[in-house]
Amino acid sequence: MTPSTTALLTIDLQNDFLHPDGAYGRAGQGADSILALPDRIAPLKQALVAAGGIYISAQFTLVPGRNDEPVIAAHLKKLRPFLTKGDFAPGSFGHSLVDTLAPADFTIEKVAYSAFYQTRLEYILRAMKIDTLIIGGIVTNGGVASTVRDAHLRDIHTILLSDGCAAFKDDVHDATLKSLSSVTEIVSCAEAVTMIGAAP
């Protein structure tokens, strides 16, 4: 790892997912493993930025349409019927990165699982000469897995944080890590900090 060509990329660590006043908190949706992520990832962010790397936050976005009604994919509307006007809207409290990790060097608005799908992520990685992505966030089997696989397709080296991502069910998280082990390096947050410290 060369810190100056490495970026930490977190997926969906936003108030609407994690804060009690966010969309998921108001609906009683959440998991302790998810709520623990920002505090676990924060020291890694600090170490990488101090060593010359960058931090990118990819944030799920519901695009406001006419009368600010959100454009919601049919499968998501069925899965999360509680989502409503103002949720995950750009510029809103809920859409924002959680305070523990703010600010990010770059923010990516994403409308689907992968942080690469129809976003400016690839442009930023090329412009900043990034060749390695350290990836964490939520959920392991959704946005995290899709982003890891899309990075693999683009020949971008990835390091997946085993305890820096989570799912709503631990067995789903564990199974996803196992399935991704063929396309990514997997380490803990603490191990990633050690790697940064040992880099030349």
N, CA and C atoms as an extended XYZ file, in Angstrom:
600
Properties=species:S:1:pos:R:3:atomname:S:1:resname:S:1:resid:I:1 pbc="F F F"
N         0.831       -1.196        0.000 N   MET     1
C         0.000        0.000        0.000 CA  MET     1
C         0.874        1.258        0.000 C   MET     1
N         0.515        2.180       -0.862 N   THR     2
C         1.130        3.507       -0.849 CA  THR     2
C         0.046        4.488       -0.420 C   THR     2
N         0.139        5.064        0.781 N   PRO     3
C        -0.957        5.914        1.272 CA  PRO     3
C        -1.359        7.035        0.317 C   PRO     3
N        -0.387        7.645       -0.376 N   SER     4
C        -0.705        8.780       -1.247 CA  SER     4
C        -1.520        8.390       -2.468 C   SER     4
N        -1.567        7.093       -2.794 N   THR     5
C        -2.397        6.627       -3.916 CA  THR     5
C        -3.522        5.713       -3.426 C   THR     5
N        -3.887        5.893       -2.163 N   THR     6
C        -4.937        5.079       -1.539 CA  THR     6
C        -6.070        5.976       -1.062 C   THR     6
N        -7.293        5.500       -1.226 N   ALA     7
C        -8.468        6.217       -0.718 CA  ALA     7
C        -9.281        5.293        0.173 C   ALA     7
N        -9.777        5.847        1.265 N   LEU     8
C       -10.800        5.175        2.056 CA  LEU     8
C       -12.141        5.556        1.449 C   LEU     8
N       -12.944        4.548        1.122 N   LEU     9
C       -14.273        4.775        0.549 CA  LEU     9
C       -15.305        4.139        1.469 C   LEU     9
N       -16.172        4.966        2.054 N   THR    10
C       -17.256        4.411        2.859 CA  THR    10
C       -18.567        4.502        2.095 C   THR    10
N       -19.406        3.517        2.344 N   ILE    11
C       -20.671        3.386        1.637 CA  ILE    11
C       -21.833        3.640        2.604 C   ILE    11
N       -22.593        4.688        2.338 N   ASP    12
C       -23.893        4.924        2.986 CA  ASP    12
C       -23.851        5.156        4.492 C   ASP    12
N       -22.775        5.702        5.009 N   LEU    13
C       -22.725        5.995        6.449 CA  LEU    13
C       -23.307        7.387        6.699 C   LEU    13
N       -24.623        7.444        6.576 N   GLN    14
C       -25.371        8.704        6.572 CA  GLN    14
C       -26.353        8.758        7.735 C   GLN    14
N       -26.774        9.971        8.059 N   ASN    15
C       -27.720       10.145        9.155 CA  ASN    15
C       -29.040        9.417        8.923 C   ASN    15
N       -29.527        9.377        7.700 N   ASP    16
C       -30.797        8.701        7.457 CA  ASP    16
C       -30.717        7.203        7.728 C   ASP    16
N       -29.526        6.638        7.680 N   PHE    17
C       -29.352        5.234        8.032 CA  PHE    17
C       -29.012        5.038        9.506 C   PHE    17
N       -28.205        5.944       10.083 N   LEU    18
C       -27.632        5.675       11.404 CA  LEU    18
C       -28.172        6.532       12.544 C   LEU    18
N       -28.593        7.744       12.270 N   HIS    19
C       -29.020        8.644       13.349 CA  HIS    19
C       -30.445        8.289       13.797 C   HIS    19
N       -30.730        8.395       15.110 N   PRO    20
C       -32.084        8.090       15.593 CA  PRO    20
C       -33.171        8.922       14.929 C   PRO    20
N       -32.819       10.146       14.499 N   ASP    21
C       -33.803       11.013       13.848 CA  ASP    21
C       -33.849       10.826       12.328 C   ASP    21
N       -33.028        9.915       11.816 N   GLY    22
C       -33.003        9.655       10.379 CA  GLY    22
C       -34.143        8.745        9.953 C   GLY    22
N       -34.255        8.519        8.661 N   ALA    23
C       -35.370        7.738        8.107 CA  ALA    23
C       -35.454        6.340        8.707 C   ALA    23
N       -34.317        5.642        8.799 N   TYR    24
C       -34.323        4.284        9.334 CA  TYR    24
C       -34.529        4.287       10.843 C   TYR    24
N       -33.950        5.268       11.541 N   GLY    25
C       -34.138        5.357       12.981 CA  GLY    25
C       -35.588        5.581       13.345 C   GLY    25
N       -36.262        6.480       12.627 N   ARG    26
C       -37.676        6.752       12.898 CA  ARG    26
C       -38.538        5.527       12.638 C   ARG    26
N       -38.091        4.676       11.714 N   ALA    27
C       -38.860        3.476       11.368 CA  ALA    27
C       -38.473        2.272       12.230 C   ALA    27
N       -37.525        2.469       13.155 N   GLY    28
C       -37.104        1.365       14.012 CA  GLY    28
C       -36.286        0.315       13.290 C   GLY    28
N       -35.636        0.728       12.214 N   GLN    29
C       -34.803       -0.180       11.431 CA  GLN    29
C       -33.336        0.082       11.773 C   GLN    29
N       -32.593       -0.963       12.058 N   GLY    30
C       -31.186       -0.773       12.359 CA  GLY    30
C       -30.583       -2.008       12.992 C   GLY    30
N       -29.291       -1.934       13.279 N   ALA    31
C       -28.580       -3.034       13.918 CA  ALA    31
C       -27.390       -2.466       14.658 C   ALA    31
N       -27.072       -3.041       15.812 N   ASP    32
C       -25.952       -2.552       16.611 CA  ASP    32
C       -24.647       -2.605       15.832 C   ASP    32
N       -24.488       -3.636       15.007 N   SER    33
C       -23.247       -3.779       14.233 CA  SER    33
C       -23.071       -2.627       13.254 C   SER    33
N       -24.175       -2.099       12.745 N   ILE    34
C       -24.121       -0.964       11.825 CA  ILE    34
C       -23.803        0.324       12.577 C   ILE    34
N       -24.436        0.521       13.715 N   LEU    35
C       -24.229        1.738       14.499 CA  LEU    35
C       -22.794        1.865       15.000 C   LEU    35
N       -22.088        0.734       15.132 N   ALA    36
C       -20.716        0.751       15.648 CA  ALA    36
C       -19.684        1.150       14.603 C   ALA    36
N       -20.060        1.190       13.346 N   LEU    37
C       -19.074        1.379       12.270 CA  LEU    37
C       -18.341        2.722       12.288 C   LEU    37
N       -19.018        3.857       12.434 N   PRO    38
C       -18.275        5.131       12.363 CA  PRO    38
C       -17.127        5.226       13.363 C   PRO    38
N       -17.368        4.843       14.602 N   ASP    39
C       -16.305        4.916       15.610 CA  ASP    39
C       -15.151        3.977       15.285 C   ASP    39
N       -15.451        2.859       14.652 N   ARG    40
C       -14.408        1.891       14.302 CA  ARG    40
C       -13.580        2.361       13.115 C   ARG    40
N       -14.225        3.069       12.182 N   ILE    41
C       -13.549        3.510       10.959 CA  ILE    41
C       -12.802        4.827       11.152 C   ILE    41
N       -13.256        5.664       12.085 N   ALA    42
C       -12.678        7.008       12.255 CA  ALA    42
C       -11.163        7.008       12.447 C   ALA    42
N       -10.578        6.138       13.293 N   PRO    43
C        -9.112        6.150       13.434 CA  PRO    43
C        -8.389        5.803       12.138 C   PRO    43
N        -8.994        4.939       11.331 N   LEU    44
C        -8.415        4.581       10.040 CA  LEU    44
C        -8.435        5.784        9.102 C   LEU    44
N        -9.545        6.495        9.074 N   LYS    45
C        -9.629        7.714        8.260 CA  LYS    45
C        -8.524        8.689        8.658 C   LYS    45
N        -8.383        8.908        9.961 N   GLN    46
C        -7.393        9.865       10.445 CA  GLN    46
C        -5.976        9.441       10.063 C   GLN    46
N        -5.686        8.147       10.187 N   ALA    47
C        -4.347        7.644        9.867 CA  ALA    47
C        -4.042        7.784        8.380 C   ALA    47
N        -5.015        7.451        7.536 N   LEU    48
C        -4.783        7.512        6.098 CA  LEU    48
C        -4.615        8.953        5.623 C   LEU    48
N        -5.474        9.852        6.087 N   VAL    49
C        -5.378       11.251        5.683 CA  VAL    49
C        -4.054       11.852        6.153 C   VAL    49
N        -3.650       11.509        7.375 N   ALA    50
C        -2.376       12.021        7.895 CA  ALA    50
C        -1.190       11.522        7.082 C   ALA    50
N        -1.352       10.333        6.461 N   ALA    51
C        -0.270        9.744        5.671 CA  ALA    51
C        -0.323       10.166        4.206 C   ALA    51
N        -1.303       11.015        3.851 N   GLY    52
C        -1.368       11.533        2.486 CA  GLY    52
C        -2.451       10.955        1.610 C   GLY    52
N        -3.278       10.074        2.171 N   GLY    53
C        -4.381        9.506        1.400 CA  GLY    53
C        -5.615       10.387        1.459 C   GLY    53
N        -6.692        9.946        0.825 N   ILE    54
C        -7.926       10.737        0.800 CA  ILE    54
C        -9.097        9.898        1.299 C   ILE    54
N       -10.147       10.600        1.678 N   TYR    55
C       -11.373        9.957        2.161 CA  TYR    55
C       -12.535       10.359        1.265 C   TYR    55
N       -13.237        9.343        0.749 N   ILE    56
C       -14.393        9.540       -0.129 CA  ILE    56
C       -15.614        8.931        0.540 C   ILE    56
N       -16.683        9.692        0.624 N   SER    57
C       -17.942        9.194        1.171 CA  SER    57
C       -18.959        9.044        0.046 C   SER    57
N       -19.422        7.817       -0.157 N   ALA    58
C       -20.489        7.565       -1.132 CA  ALA    58
C       -21.808        7.530       -0.371 C   ALA    58
N       -22.765        8.351       -0.778 N   GLN    59
C       -23.983        8.531       -0.013 CA  GLN    59
C       -25.225        8.252       -0.865 C   GLN    59
N       -26.033        7.317       -0.357 N   PHE    60
C       -27.258        6.958       -1.059 CA  PHE    60
C       -28.155        8.179       -1.199 C   PHE    60
N       -28.753        8.316       -2.366 N   THR    61
C       -29.518        9.514       -2.698 CA  THR    61
C       -30.865        9.135       -3.310 C   THR    61
N       -31.926        9.731       -2.788 N   LEU    62
C       -33.232        9.662       -3.442 CA  LEU    62
C       -33.442       11.005       -4.136 C   LEU    62
N       -33.423       10.984       -5.444 N   VAL    63
C       -33.523       12.219       -6.227 CA  VAL    63
C       -34.925       12.807       -6.080 C   VAL    63
N       -35.024       14.077       -5.632 N   PRO    64
C       -36.345       14.698       -5.511 CA  PRO    64
C       -36.925       14.987       -6.895 C   PRO    64
N       -38.176       14.612       -7.068 N   GLY    65
C       -38.870       14.886       -8.322 CA  GLY    65
C       -39.861       16.020       -8.159 C   GLY    65
N       -40.914       15.982       -8.928 N   ARG    66
C       -41.934       17.027       -8.853 CA  ARG    66
C       -42.525       17.097       -7.440 C   ARG    66
N       -42.677       18.304       -6.927 N   ASN    67
C       -43.176       18.530       -5.567 CA  ASN    67
C       -42.304       17.860       -4.508 C   ASN    67
N       -41.043       17.647       -4.881 N   ASP    68
C       -40.059       17.032       -3.983 CA  ASP    68
C       -40.371       15.583       -3.626 C   ASP    68
N       -41.289       14.958       -4.350 N   GLU    69
C       -41.530       13.523       -4.131 CA  GLU    69
C       -40.306       12.750       -4.608 C   GLU    69
N       -39.756       11.859       -3.781 N   PRO    70
C       -38.533       11.160       -4.176 CA  PRO    70
C       -38.772       10.125       -5.269 C   PRO    70
N       -37.798       10.017       -6.149 N   VAL    71
C       -37.824        8.968       -7.166 CA  VAL    71
C       -37.282        7.705       -6.513 C   VAL    71
N       -38.145        6.725       -6.296 N   ILE    72
C       -37.774        5.499       -5.585 CA  ILE    72
C       -37.971        4.305       -6.502 C   ILE    72
N       -36.935        3.468       -6.632 N   ALA    73
C       -37.037        2.256       -7.436 CA  ALA    73
C       -38.122        1.350       -6.851 C   ALA    73
N       -38.815        0.633       -7.726 N   ALA    74
C       -39.945       -0.200       -7.294 CA  ALA    74
C       -39.541       -1.224       -6.234 C   ALA    74
N       -38.374       -1.854       -6.414 N   HIS    75
C       -37.969       -2.886       -5.446 CA  HIS    75
C       -37.692       -2.267       -4.085 C   HIS    75
N       -37.147       -1.026       -4.054 N   LEU    76
C       -36.848       -0.364       -2.793 CA  LEU    76
C       -38.137        0.104       -2.112 C   LEU    76
N       -39.086        0.561       -2.900 N   LYS    77
C       -40.364        1.005       -2.339 CA  LYS    77
C       -41.071       -0.157       -1.644 C   LYS    77
N       -40.953       -1.342       -2.226 N   LYS    78
C       -41.572       -2.535       -1.633 CA  LYS    78
C       -40.807       -2.965       -0.384 C   LYS    78
N       -39.475       -2.868       -0.444 N   LEU    79
C       -38.623       -3.300        0.662 CA  LEU    79
C       -38.659       -2.330        1.836 C   LEU    79
N       -38.718       -1.022        1.540 N   ARG    80
C       -38.682        0.009        2.578 CA  ARG    80
C       -39.845        0.995        2.373 C   ARG    80
N       -41.066        0.559        2.648 N   PRO    81
C       -42.243        1.413        2.376 CA  PRO    81
C       -42.293        2.679        3.223 C   PRO    81
N       -41.477        2.763        4.276 N   PHE    82
C       -41.485        3.941        5.147 CA  PHE    82
C       -40.750        5.139        4.547 C   PHE    82
N       -39.980        4.930        3.484 N   LEU    83
C       -39.254        6.054        2.880 CA  LEU    83
C       -40.230        7.060        2.289 C   LEU    83
N       -39.972        8.344        2.543 N   THR    84
C       -40.934        9.366        2.154 CA  THR    84
C       -40.231       10.653        1.727 C   THR    84
N       -41.011       11.679        1.450 N   LYS    85
C       -40.491       12.967        1.002 CA  LYS    85
C       -39.453       13.507        1.980 C   LYS    85
N       -38.317       13.927        1.457 N   GLY    86
C       -37.251       14.484        2.276 CA  GLY    86
C       -36.192       13.484        2.697 C   GLY    86
N       -36.497       12.195        2.641 N   ASP    87
C       -35.518       11.186        3.024 CA  ASP    87
C       -34.424       11.079        1.965 C   ASP    87
N       -33.171       11.050        2.415 N   PHE    88
C       -32.011       10.893        1.539 CA  PHE    88
C       -31.965       11.949        0.437 C   PHE    88
N       -32.531       13.109        0.705 N   ALA    89
C       -32.536       14.202       -0.278 CA  ALA    89
C       -31.223       14.962       -0.205 C   ALA    89
N       -30.607       15.261       -1.341 N   PRO    90
C       -29.342       16.001       -1.341 CA  PRO    90
C       -29.442       17.283       -0.529 C   PRO    90
N       -28.426       17.518        0.313 N   GLY    91
C       -28.391       18.720        1.123 CA  GLY    91
C       -29.132       18.624        2.444 C   GLY    91
N       -29.853       17.526        2.656 N   SER    92
C       -30.623       17.385        3.887 CA  SER    92
C       -29.769       16.801        5.006 C   SER    92
N       -30.254       16.917        6.237 N   PHE    93
C       -29.581       16.328        7.390 CA  PHE    93
C       -29.434       14.818        7.201 C   PHE    93
N       -30.491       14.174        6.768 N   GLY    94
C       -30.469       12.721        6.617 CA  GLY    94
C       -29.497       12.226        5.574 C   GLY    94
N       -29.335       13.006        4.518 N   HIS    95
C       -28.433       12.602        3.441 CA  HIS    95
C       -26.973       12.738        3.848 C   HIS    95
N       -26.693       13.559        4.845 N   SER    96
C       -25.319       13.912        5.198 CA  SER    96
C       -24.561       12.764        5.859 C   SER    96
N       -23.258       12.796        5.667 N   LEU    97
C       -22.340       11.887        6.336 CA  LEU    97
C       -22.441       12.082        7.842 C   LEU    97
N       -22.346       10.990        8.612 N   VAL    98
C       -22.411       11.095       10.071 CA  VAL    98
C       -21.259       11.956       10.590 C   VAL    98
N       -21.509       12.655       11.678 N   ASP    99
C       -20.537       13.600       12.223 CA  ASP    99
C       -19.199       12.952       12.560 C   ASP    99
N       -19.237       11.715       13.018 N   THR   100
C       -18.007       11.032       13.438 CA  THR   100
C       -16.982       10.952       12.322 C   THR   100
N       -17.441       10.884       11.077 N   LEU   101
C       -16.533       10.730        9.936 CA  LEU   101
C       -16.392       12.004        9.104 C   LEU   101
N       -17.220       12.982        9.354 N   ALA   102
C       -17.168       14.226        8.566 CA  ALA   102
C       -15.927       15.048        8.939 C   ALA   102
N       -15.386       15.788        7.962 N   PRO   103
C       -15.833       15.859        6.571 CA  PRO   103
C       -15.101       14.862        5.686 C   PRO   103
N       -15.674       14.592        4.532 N   ALA   104
C       -14.996       13.789        3.513 CA  ALA   104
C       -14.274       14.722        2.543 C   ALA   104
N       -13.212       14.222        1.931 N   ASP   105
C       -12.546       15.004        0.889 CA  ASP   105
C       -13.413       15.115       -0.357 C   ASP   105
N       -14.135       14.039       -0.645 N   PHE   106
C       -15.041       14.010       -1.789 CA  PHE   106
C       -16.313       13.277       -1.374 C   PHE   106
N       -17.452       13.761       -1.876 N   THR   107
C       -18.737       13.115       -1.620 CA  THR   107
C       -19.328       12.662       -2.951 C   THR   107
N       -19.753       11.412       -2.976 N   ILE   108
C       -20.341       10.823       -4.176 CA  ILE   108
C       -21.821       10.564       -3.918 C   ILE   108
N       -22.691       11.154       -4.711 N   GLU   109
C       -24.116       10.832       -4.621 CA  GLU   109
C       -24.368        9.595       -5.461 C   GLU   109
N       -24.930        8.566       -4.846 N   LYS   110
C       -25.204        7.345       -5.606 CA  LYS   110
C       -26.689        6.998       -5.528 C   LYS   110
N       -27.203        6.448       -6.608 N   VAL   111
C       -28.639        6.164       -6.691 CA  VAL   111
C       -28.934        4.673       -6.706 C   VAL   111
N       -27.886        3.853       -6.677 N   ALA   112
C       -28.070        2.404       -6.686 CA  ALA   112
C       -27.054        1.797       -5.720 C   ALA   112
N       -26.900        0.484       -5.729 N   TYR   113
C       -26.000       -0.163       -4.782 CA  TYR   113
C       -24.552        0.273       -4.968 C   TYR   113
N       -24.042        0.169       -6.178 N   SER   114
C       -22.622        0.420       -6.405 CA  SER   114
C       -22.280        1.908       -6.412 C   SER   114
N       -21.147        2.249       -5.782 N   ALA   115
C       -20.674        3.630       -5.794 CA  ALA   115
C       -20.120        4.022       -7.158 C   ALA   115
N       -19.971        3.066       -8.063 N   PHE   116
C       -19.484        3.361       -9.402 CA  PHE   116
C       -20.613        3.651      -10.390 C   PHE   116
N       -21.829        3.175      -10.095 N   TYR   117
C       -22.915        3.257      -11.066 CA  TYR   117
C       -23.385        4.698      -11.254 C   TYR   117
N       -23.142        5.240      -12.451 N   GLN   118
C       -23.590        6.576      -12.835 CA  GLN   118
C       -23.176        7.654      -11.819 C   GLN   118
N       -21.931        7.545      -11.330 N   THR   119
C       -21.402        8.565      -10.427 CA  THR   119
C       -20.085        9.089      -10.993 C   THR   119
N       -19.493       10.051      -10.279 N   ARG   120
C       -18.212       10.627      -10.700 CA  ARG   120
C       -17.040        9.959       -9.986 C   ARG   120
N       -17.249        8.814       -9.357 N   LEU   121
C       -16.195        8.168       -8.582 CA  LEU   121
C       -14.973        7.856       -9.436 C   LEU   121
N       -15.168        7.243      -10.601 N   GLU   122
C       -14.020        6.888      -11.445 CA  GLU   122
C       -13.220        8.129      -11.840 C   GLU   122
N       -13.904        9.211      -12.148 N   TYR   123
C       -13.212       10.449      -12.500 CA  TYR   123
C       -12.322       10.904      -11.348 C   TYR   123
N       -12.854       10.885      -10.138 N   ILE   124
C       -12.082       11.322       -8.973 CA  ILE   124
C       -10.873       10.408       -8.756 C   ILE   124
N       -11.074        9.114       -8.870 N   LEU   125
C        -9.957        8.179       -8.668 CA  LEU   125
C        -8.847        8.426       -9.691 C   LEU   125
N        -9.217        8.656      -10.938 N   ARG   126
C        -8.207        8.934      -11.966 CA  ARG   126
C        -7.519       10.269      -11.703 C   ARG   126
N        -8.311       11.285      -11.388 N   ALA   127
C        -7.753       12.620      -11.184 CA  ALA   127
C        -6.802       12.663       -9.987 C   ALA   127
N        -7.089       11.878       -8.966 N   MET   128
C        -6.267       11.859       -7.759 CA  MET   128
C        -5.212       10.749       -7.782 C   MET   128
N        -5.167       10.015       -8.934 N   LYS   129
C        -4.176        8.942       -9.123 CA  LYS   129
C        -4.260        7.873       -8.025 C   LYS   129
N        -5.492        7.476       -7.722 N   ILE   130
C        -5.740        6.447       -6.714 CA  ILE   130
C        -5.725        5.071       -7.368 C   ILE   130
N        -4.940        4.138       -6.795 N   ASP   131
C        -4.913        2.778       -7.327 CA  ASP   131
C        -5.391        1.738       -6.312 C   ASP   131
N        -5.661        2.166       -5.076 N   THR   132
C        -6.118        1.249       -4.034 CA  THR   132
C        -7.280        1.872       -3.281 C   THR   132
N        -8.336        1.083       -3.084 N   LEU   133
C        -9.492        1.525       -2.316 CA  LEU   133
C        -9.632        0.663       -1.073 C   LEU   133
N        -9.702        1.306        0.094 N   ILE   134
C       -10.083        0.629        1.326 CA  ILE   134
C       -11.575        0.874        1.502 C   ILE   134
N       -12.360       -0.190        1.591 N   ILE   135
C       -13.818       -0.050        1.523 CA  ILE   135
C       -14.489       -0.548        2.802 C   ILE   135
N       -15.431        0.261        3.297 N   GLY   136
C       -16.266       -0.118        4.427 CA  GLY   136
C       -17.635        0.508        4.274 C   GLY   136
N       -18.539        0.221        5.221 N   GLY   137
C       -19.865        0.819        5.178 CA  GLY   137
C       -20.975       -0.200        5.219 C   GLY   137
N       -22.122        0.203        4.672 N   ILE   138
C       -23.300       -0.662        4.723 CA  ILE   138
C       -24.002       -0.710        3.366 C   ILE   138
N       -24.753       -1.803        3.175 N   VAL   139
C       -24.655       -3.060        3.893 CA  VAL   139
C       -23.664       -3.952        3.157 C   VAL   139
N       -23.096       -4.894        3.890 N   THR   140
C       -22.043       -5.736        3.317 CA  THR   140
C       -22.510       -6.415        2.046 C   THR   140
N       -23.722       -6.949        2.073 N   ASN   141
C       -24.242       -7.720        0.939 CA  ASN   141
C       -24.893       -6.864       -0.130 C   ASN   141
N       -24.946       -5.540        0.085 N   GLY   142
C       -25.572       -4.640       -0.882 CA  GLY   142
C       -24.570       -3.698       -1.508 C   GLY   142
N       -24.561       -2.449       -1.034 N   GLY   143
C       -23.678       -1.439       -1.610 CA  GLY   143
C       -22.207       -1.768       -1.511 C   GLY   143
N       -21.800       -2.383       -0.399 N   VAL   144
C       -20.385       -2.721       -0.234 CA  VAL   144
C       -19.969       -3.779       -1.246 C   VAL   144
N       -20.713       -4.871       -1.325 N   ALA   145
C       -20.363       -5.952       -2.251 CA  ALA   145
C       -20.392       -5.484       -3.702 C   ALA   145
N       -21.404       -4.715       -4.057 N   SER   146
C       -21.514       -4.233       -5.437 CA  SER   146
C       -20.335       -3.336       -5.796 C   SER   146
N       -19.915       -2.483       -4.870 N   THR   147
C       -18.802       -1.580       -5.121 CA  THR   147
C       -17.491       -2.343       -5.229 C   THR   147
N       -17.280       -3.317       -4.349 N   VAL   148
C       -16.062       -4.138       -4.413 CA  VAL   148
C       -15.972       -4.856       -5.751 C   VAL   148
N       -17.050       -5.434       -6.180 N   ARG   149
C       -17.022       -6.176       -7.454 CA  ARG   149
C       -16.827       -5.234       -8.638 C   ARG   149
N       -17.439       -4.076       -8.598 N   ASP   150
C       -17.246       -3.113       -9.688 CA  ASP   150
C       -15.809       -2.601       -9.727 C   ASP   150
N       -15.191       -2.426       -8.573 N   ALA   151
C       -13.779       -2.022       -8.542 CA  ALA   151
C       -12.903       -3.120       -9.124 C   ALA   151
N       -13.223       -4.362       -8.795 N   HIS   152
C       -12.469       -5.506       -9.319 CA  HIS   152
C       -12.536       -5.543      -10.846 C   HIS   152
N       -13.705       -5.272      -11.392 N   LEU   153
C       -13.873       -5.260      -12.851 CA  LEU   153
C       -13.025       -4.169      -13.508 C   LEU   153
N       -12.701       -3.146      -12.749 N   ARG   154
C       -11.911       -2.030      -13.266 CA  ARG   154
C       -10.428       -2.144      -12.902 C   ARG   154
N       -10.023       -3.298      -12.401 N   ASP   155
C        -8.621       -3.550      -12.018 CA  ASP   155
C        -8.125       -2.585      -10.954 C   ASP   155
N        -9.015       -2.191      -10.056 N   ILE   156
C        -8.635       -1.364       -8.912 CA  ILE   156
C        -8.429       -2.288       -7.724 C   ILE   156
N        -7.276       -2.198       -7.095 N   HIS   157
C        -7.001       -3.030       -5.923 CA  HIS   157
C        -7.889       -2.583       -4.771 C   HIS   157
N        -8.528       -3.532       -4.105 N   THR   158
C        -9.397       -3.192       -2.982 CA  THR   158
C        -8.967       -3.923       -1.718 C   THR   158
N        -9.205       -3.253       -0.609 N   ILE   159
C        -9.020       -3.820        0.722 CA  ILE   159
C       -10.350       -3.641        1.438 C   ILE   159
N       -11.011       -4.742        1.757 N   LEU   160
C       -12.318       -4.696        2.401 CA  LEU   160
C       -12.144       -4.828        3.909 C   LEU   160
N       -12.797       -3.949        4.650 N   LEU   161
C       -12.680       -3.939        6.105 CA  LEU   161
C       -13.668       -4.933        6.710 C   LEU   161
N       -13.162       -6.007        7.272 N   SER   162
C       -14.024       -7.073        7.790 CA  SER   162
C       -14.933       -6.581        8.913 C   SER   162
N       -14.416       -5.696        9.765 N   ASP   163
C       -15.214       -5.144       10.856 CA  ASP   163
C       -15.569       -3.678       10.604 C   ASP   163
N       -15.333       -3.214        9.385 N   GLY   164
C       -15.678       -1.853        8.988 CA  GLY   164
C       -16.861       -1.824        8.047 C   GLY   164
N       -17.521       -2.973        7.894 N   CYS   165
C       -18.776       -3.049        7.155 CA  CYS   165
C       -19.713       -3.962        7.941 C   CYS   165
N       -20.983       -3.881        7.657 N   ALA   166
C       -21.960       -4.659        8.413 CA  ALA   166
C       -23.230       -4.821        7.598 C   ALA   166
N       -24.016       -5.815        7.993 N   ALA   167
C       -25.324       -6.055        7.395 CA  ALA   167
C       -26.355       -6.092        8.516 C   ALA   167
N       -27.616       -6.173        8.161 N   PHE   168
C       -28.651       -6.226        9.181 CA  PHE   168
C       -28.657       -7.573        9.900 C   PHE   168
N       -28.044       -8.597        9.288 N   LYS   169
C       -27.923       -9.907        9.927 CA  LYS   169
C       -26.465      -10.359        9.834 C   LYS   169
N       -25.913      -10.821       10.952 N   ASP   170
C       -24.500      -11.189       11.009 CA  ASP   170
C       -24.158      -12.346       10.081 C   ASP   170
N       -25.072      -13.312        9.935 N   ASP   171
C       -24.767      -14.454        9.073 CA  ASP   171
C       -24.674      -14.036        7.607 C   ASP   171
N       -25.465      -13.044        7.219 N   VAL   172
C       -25.394      -12.518        5.848 CA  VAL   172
C       -24.067      -11.793        5.649 C   VAL   172
N       -23.649      -11.019        6.633 N   HIS   173
C       -22.347      -10.340        6.586 CA  HIS   173
C       -21.224      -11.361        6.409 C   HIS   173
N       -21.222      -12.396        7.235 N   ASP   174
C       -20.153      -13.406        7.195 CA  ASP   174
C       -20.121      -14.132        5.854 C   ASP   174
N       -21.293      -14.481        5.347 N   ALA   175
C       -21.350      -15.197        4.061 CA  ALA   175
C       -20.855      -14.313        2.922 C   ALA   175
N       -21.154      -13.015        2.995 N   THR   176
C       -20.722      -12.097        1.942 CA  THR   176
C       -19.211      -11.921        1.962 C   THR   176
N       -18.628      -11.805        3.151 N   LEU   177
C       -17.170      -11.701        3.236 CA  LEU   177
C       -16.516      -12.928        2.606 C   LEU   177
N       -17.059      -14.075        2.894 N   LYS   178
C       -16.501      -15.315        2.331 CA  LYS   178
C       -16.585      -15.298        0.810 C   LYS   178
N       -17.710      -14.853        0.279 N   SER   179
C       -17.881      -14.860       -1.182 CA  SER   179
C       -16.991      -13.824       -1.864 C   SER   179
N       -16.674      -12.728       -1.165 N   LEU   180
C       -15.853      -11.663       -1.756 CA  LEU   180
C       -14.356      -11.926       -1.634 C   LEU   180
N       -13.976      -12.920       -0.864 N   SER   181
C       -12.554      -13.150       -0.603 CA  SER   181
C       -11.765      -13.509       -1.852 C   SER   181
N       -12.456      -13.895       -2.915 N   SER   182
C       -11.760      -14.236       -4.161 CA  SER   182
C       -11.424      -13.005       -4.999 C   SER   182
N       -12.018      -11.843       -4.654 N   VAL   183
C       -11.795      -10.644       -5.472 CA  VAL   183
C       -11.219       -9.474       -4.684 C   VAL   183
N       -11.041       -9.637       -3.376 N   THR   184
C       -10.532       -8.525       -2.568 CA  THR   184
C        -9.698       -9.030       -1.409 C   THR   184
N        -8.793       -8.202       -0.966 N   GLU   185
C        -8.061       -8.448        0.271 CA  GLU   185
C        -8.988       -8.060        1.426 C   GLU   185
N        -9.008       -8.853        2.492 N   ILE   186
C        -9.894       -8.580        3.618 CA  ILE   186
C        -9.069       -8.460        4.896 C   ILE   186
N        -9.180       -7.315        5.563 N   VAL   187
C        -8.453       -7.076        6.816 CA  VAL   187
C        -9.374       -6.331        7.782 C   VAL   187
N        -8.996       -6.311        9.051 N   SER   188
C        -9.744       -5.532       10.041 CA  SER   188
C        -9.325       -4.060        9.957 C   SER   188
N       -10.095       -3.189       10.600 N   CYS   189
C        -9.741       -1.772       10.640 CA  CYS   189
C        -8.400       -1.568       11.294 C   CYS   189
N        -8.150       -2.278       12.397 N   ALA   190
C        -6.880       -2.145       13.103 CA  ALA   190
C        -5.718       -2.608       12.231 C   ALA   190
N        -5.922       -3.680       11.490 N   GLU   191
C        -4.869       -4.169       10.590 CA  GLU   191
C        -4.597       -3.172        9.473 C   GLU   191
N        -5.643       -2.508        8.994 N   ALA   192
C        -5.454       -1.498        7.943 CA  ALA   192
C        -4.649       -0.317        8.473 C   ALA   192
N        -4.889        0.087        9.720 N   VAL   193
C        -4.104        1.170       10.318 CA  VAL   193
C        -2.635        0.776       10.413 C   VAL   193
N        -2.383       -0.481       10.778 N   THR   194
C        -1.010       -0.982       10.854 CA  THR   194
C        -0.353       -0.970        9.481 C   THR   194
N        -1.105       -1.348        8.448 N   MET   195
C        -0.571       -1.341        7.085 CA  MET   195
C        -0.170        0.079        6.663 C   MET   195
N        -0.987        1.044        7.027 N   ILE   196
C        -0.686        2.439        6.694 CA  ILE   196
C         0.596        2.875        7.404 C   ILE   196
N         0.719        2.510        8.665 N   GLY   197
C         1.903        2.881        9.442 CA  GLY   197
C         3.174        2.229        8.952 C   GLY   197
N         3.018        1.033        8.344 N   ALA   198
C         4.198        0.303        7.860 CA  ALA   198
C         4.556        0.649        6.432 C   ALA   198
N         3.717        1.438        5.775 N   ALA   199
C         3.980        1.764        4.363 CA  ALA   199
C         5.219        2.651        4.262 C   ALA   199
N         6.021        2.454        3.202 N   PRO   200
C         7.236        3.271        3.009 CA  PRO   200
C         6.912        4.736        2.727 C   PRO   200
